[in-house]
Amino acid sequence: MGEVLDDYFGNKTKLNDAVVFPKKDATPEEVDAFLKRMDIPKTADDYKLDPKQIPGNETDENKTAAAKGLADFFKSIGLTKNQANKMFQQYVGIVKSVTEAGTSRQKTLADTFDERLTKELGNDKAATETKEYFKRSLIALGDTKLVEELKESGLLYSPTFVRAFADIWKAGNQEPPMPQVGPARGEPTKDALPKSDQFNNRYGGKNNGRNI
């Protein structure tokens, strides 16, 4: 009899503590009570995901949009606040790992660029000339955003890309034959190409501890 009574009262306690899903005809109050008991927020904003925790070079606007998108997704699948926070921390960890890997890759590319370019072109003189023409082409374009994108993609430190870009610039900027001096025609002036220090002044001079 004692065991029967223990089972009865034990099961009654479990039933009282059990979470019952709202029925189809449940009132808004019943639904709210269920969500509160399960610790599921009413709205996605109630997850309070902090976009500032997201690492990387993205703008604050993009980070805010990413956090909101995650919150909307968490709400759509009915995650609790605790579950959502754990999922968000996993996301932050993945982004951090990718960012750190990208930074390490950029440093490696920058540190080995001169060596790889010289090896591809065969000698230091050709490598130095190629870098100079490449710098002049970027100066002429004057697009800081382009330089940053080339850096992030790794193309700024690609010997093949730099050589091709330099060859295009060089081919399109050969000095024309000296024309005859005649009436109403003064002495021609040679096209003065930008110097490499102009590139450094415009784009910050150094990348990861060395000139491009």
C-alpha positions as CSV (number, residue, x, y, z in Angstrom):
1,M,0.0,0.0,0.0
2,G,2.8,2.4,0.8
3,E,4.4,1.9,-2.6
4,V,1.1,2.5,-4.3
5,L,0.6,5.7,-2.4
6,D,4.2,6.8,-3.2
7,D,3.6,6.1,-6.9
8,Y,0.3,8.0,-6.8
9,F,1.6,11.1,-5.3
10,G,4.8,11.0,-7.3
11,N,2.9,10.8,-10.6
12,K,0.6,13.6,-9.4
13,T,3.5,15.8,-8.8
14,K,4.9,15.0,-12.3
15,L,1.6,15.8,-13.9
16,N,1.4,19.1,-12.1
17,D,4.9,20.0,-13.3
18,A,4.4,18.7,-16.9
19,V,4.2,21.2,-19.7
20,V,1.1,20.8,-21.8
21,F,1.0,22.2,-25.3
22,P,-1.8,24.6,-26.0
23,K,-4.8,23.2,-27.8
24,K,-6.0,24.6,-31.1
25,D,-8.7,26.6,-29.3
26,A,-6.3,27.9,-26.6
27,T,-6.8,31.5,-25.5
28,P,-4.0,34.1,-26.0
29,E,-3.5,34.0,-22.3
30,E,-2.9,30.2,-22.3
31,V,-0.5,30.5,-25.2
32,D,1.4,33.3,-23.4
33,A,1.6,31.2,-20.2
34,F,3.0,28.2,-22.2
35,L,5.6,30.4,-23.9
36,K,6.6,31.9,-20.5
37,R,6.9,28.5,-18.9
38,M,9.1,27.2,-21.8
39,D,11.2,30.4,-21.8
40,I,10.3,31.1,-25.4
41,P,10.1,34.8,-26.1
42,K,7.0,36.4,-27.7
43,T,9.0,38.2,-30.4
44,A,12.4,37.7,-32.0
45,D,13.7,40.9,-30.5
46,D,13.2,39.4,-27.0
47,Y,16.2,37.1,-27.6
48,K,18.4,40.2,-27.3
49,L,21.2,39.0,-29.4
50,D,24.1,41.4,-29.2
51,P,25.5,42.2,-32.7
52,K,28.6,43.7,-31.2
53,Q,29.7,40.2,-30.3
54,I,30.0,39.3,-34.0
55,P,33.7,39.7,-34.9
56,G,35.1,40.8,-38.3
57,N,35.4,43.9,-40.4
58,E,31.7,44.1,-41.3
59,T,29.9,47.4,-40.7
60,D,27.7,47.8,-37.6
61,E,24.7,47.8,-39.9
62,N,25.6,44.4,-41.4
63,K,26.2,42.9,-38.0
64,T,22.9,44.2,-36.7
65,A,21.2,42.7,-39.8
66,A,22.9,39.3,-39.2
67,A,21.8,39.3,-35.5
68,K,18.3,40.1,-36.5
69,G,18.2,37.4,-39.2
70,L,19.4,34.8,-36.6
71,A,16.8,36.0,-34.1
72,D,14.0,35.6,-36.6
73,F,15.2,32.1,-37.5
74,F,15.4,31.1,-33.9
75,K,11.9,32.4,-33.3
76,S,10.6,30.5,-36.3
77,I,11.8,27.2,-35.0
78,G,10.7,27.9,-31.4
79,L,14.0,28.0,-29.6
80,T,14.1,28.9,-25.9
81,K,16.3,31.9,-24.9
82,N,18.9,29.6,-23.6
83,Q,19.0,27.5,-26.8
84,A,19.1,30.6,-28.9
85,N,22.0,32.1,-26.9
86,K,24.0,28.9,-27.3
87,M,23.4,28.8,-31.0
88,F,24.4,32.5,-31.3
89,Q,27.6,31.8,-29.5
90,Q,28.4,29.0,-31.9
91,Y,27.8,31.4,-34.8
92,V,30.1,34.0,-33.2
93,G,32.8,31.3,-32.7
94,I,32.6,30.2,-36.4
95,V,32.9,33.8,-37.7
96,K,35.8,34.4,-35.3
97,S,37.6,31.3,-36.6
98,V,37.0,32.3,-40.3
99,T,38.2,35.9,-39.6
100,E,41.4,34.8,-37.9
101,A,42.1,32.3,-40.6
102,G,41.7,35.1,-43.2
103,T,44.0,37.5,-41.3
104,S,46.6,34.8,-41.1
105,R,46.3,34.0,-44.8
106,Q,46.7,37.7,-45.7
107,K,49.8,38.1,-43.6
108,T,51.4,35.0,-45.1
109,L,50.6,36.2,-48.7
110,A,52.1,39.6,-47.9
111,D,55.2,38.2,-46.2
112,T,56.0,35.9,-49.1
113,F,54.9,38.2,-52.0
114,D,58.3,39.5,-53.0
115,E,59.9,36.1,-52.9
116,R,57.1,34.5,-55.0
117,L,57.1,37.4,-57.6
118,T,60.9,37.2,-58.0
119,K,60.7,33.4,-58.5
120,E,58.0,33.7,-61.1
121,L,59.8,36.5,-63.1
122,G,63.2,35.1,-62.7
123,N,65.2,38.0,-61.2
124,D,64.9,41.0,-58.8
125,K,65.1,43.6,-61.6
126,A,62.0,42.3,-63.4
127,A,60.1,41.9,-60.1
128,T,60.9,45.5,-59.1
129,E,59.8,46.8,-62.5
130,T,56.6,44.8,-62.4
131,K,55.7,46.1,-58.9
132,E,56.4,49.7,-60.0
133,Y,54.0,49.4,-63.0
134,F,51.4,47.7,-60.9
135,K,51.6,50.6,-58.4
136,R,51.2,53.1,-61.2
137,S,48.1,51.4,-62.5
138,L,46.5,51.5,-59.1
139,I,47.4,55.2,-58.6
140,A,45.9,56.0,-62.0
141,L,42.7,54.2,-61.0
142,G,42.6,56.0,-57.7
143,D,40.1,53.6,-56.2
144,T,40.8,52.9,-52.6
145,K,37.9,50.5,-52.3
146,L,39.3,48.5,-55.2
147,V,42.7,48.2,-53.5
148,E,41.0,47.0,-50.3
149,E,39.0,44.4,-52.2
150,L,42.2,43.2,-54.0
151,K,43.9,42.9,-50.6
152,E,41.0,40.9,-49.0
153,S,40.7,38.6,-52.0
154,G,44.5,37.9,-52.0
155,L,44.9,39.2,-55.6
156,L,47.0,42.1,-54.3
157,Y,49.7,39.6,-53.4
158,S,49.2,37.3,-56.4
159,P,52.3,37.3,-58.7
160,T,50.2,36.2,-61.7
161,F,47.6,38.9,-61.2
162,V,50.2,41.6,-60.4
163,R,52.2,40.7,-63.5
164,A,49.2,40.7,-65.8
165,F,47.9,44.0,-64.5
166,A,51.4,45.5,-64.8
167,D,51.7,44.2,-68.4
168,I,48.3,45.8,-69.3
169,W,49.4,49.1,-67.9
170,K,52.8,49.0,-69.5
171,A,51.3,48.1,-72.9
172,G,48.8,51.0,-72.8
173,N,51.3,53.6,-71.6
174,Q,54.2,53.3,-74.0
175,E,55.6,56.7,-74.9
176,P,54.6,57.6,-78.5
177,P,57.3,58.5,-81.1
178,M,58.6,62.0,-80.8
179,P,56.6,64.1,-83.4
180,Q,58.3,66.6,-85.6
181,V,58.5,70.1,-84.2
182,G,56.8,72.6,-86.5
183,P,54.7,75.7,-86.7
184,A,52.2,75.9,-83.8
185,R,53.6,72.8,-82.4
186,G,55.8,73.1,-79.3
187,E,58.3,70.7,-77.9
188,P,56.4,67.5,-76.8
189,T,56.5,66.6,-73.2
190,K,56.9,63.1,-72.0
191,D,54.1,61.5,-70.0
192,A,55.3,61.6,-66.4
193,L,54.0,58.5,-64.7
194,P,53.3,58.6,-61.0
195,K,56.1,57.6,-58.6
196,S,55.8,54.8,-56.2
197,D,55.7,57.0,-53.2
198,Q,52.4,58.5,-54.5
199,F,50.9,55.0,-54.0
200,N,52.2,54.9,-50.4
201,N,50.8,58.4,-49.7
202,R,47.4,57.5,-51.2
203,Y,46.9,54.0,-49.8
204,G,48.6,54.2,-46.5
205,G,52.1,53.1,-47.5
206,K,52.4,49.7,-45.9
207,N,50.4,46.6,-45.7
208,N,51.2,44.1,-42.9
209,G,54.6,45.6,-42.3
210,R,55.9,45.9,-45.9
211,N,55.4,48.0,-49.0
212,I,53.4,46.5,-51.8
